Amino acid sequence: MKKNLKNLIACFCIAVTTFSCTKATEELTSNEITPDVIASIKSMGFSTSGITAEDGGYIVEGDIFIPAAELKRNLGGQLLRVGNTEQYRTTNLVTGLPRVITVALTSKIKASVYGPVLDEVVRRYNAQGLQITLQRVTSGANITFDNASGSYLASAGFPTASGNPHNLVKVNTRAIGSGTSAAFINYAATIFAHELGHCIGFRHTDYMDRSYSCGGAVSNEGASTVGAILIPGTPAAADPNSFMLACIGSGVNRPFNANDVTALNYLY
């Protein structure tokens, strides 16, 4: 998640997978942002504006982590767009339902501050009665929240081809801050829940136009190999309160709204 100082907007770096790049003939051995990297990111259906190199891959769209090794892979994705602002999913989803997905904080994240945040994320998802149930554990989790630094609030990846959730959410706790108030817990839980949404296959609600929540220029990502599939039943009109919008104002709480609940129940 990035912070837009001009508009006081924090952009969700819900980096859904980190894709590192390897060239076939000229294999990429670093995270250099070459024309090939840019072309590969565009072919996957992501904006090429503001790409940043990250350990093992790249951060795109402010919060989505793409592993370098995934850049050249054809994921056989689909693309369906109706309107400008709806819920979208990736081609890969979590399978083996019903399923318990375990979540945990690493020792690098202060449990006294962020433990209640993760508990609130678990509560929000489990209150929907989905076929995926979140369970907080101390180690060996399916999805681990780890501390990180960078020009984003958090980042995560998308589900694997084998049907598992992305296993890592990087959280910039220094940028998010700390606190014990309900307001802080709800704000941080919105960021965590957003990133976990990427881990189970959600793209940004304003995928077609990130300027809707982030400001700046209108962006149209083009074709997609990772998948940008409209979730039936979600609105064709703008949705200003979805938890999967790309950017969020500082201190804002976005619990699941009616359209988010429709999307969650359709997928899981």
Secondary structure, DSSP 8 states (H G I E B T S, - for coil): -EEETTTTEEE-------B----SSS---S----HHHHHHHHHTT---TT-EEETTEEEETTTEEEEGGGTT------B---SSS--EE-S----SSSEEEEEEE-TTS-HHHHHHHHHHHHHHHHTT--SEEEEE-SSS-SEEEEE--SSSSEEB----TTS----EEEE-HHHH----SHHHHHHHHHHHHHHHHHHTTB--TTTT-THHHH-SS-------SS-BEE-TTS-SS--TT-TT-SEEETT------HHHHHHHHHH-
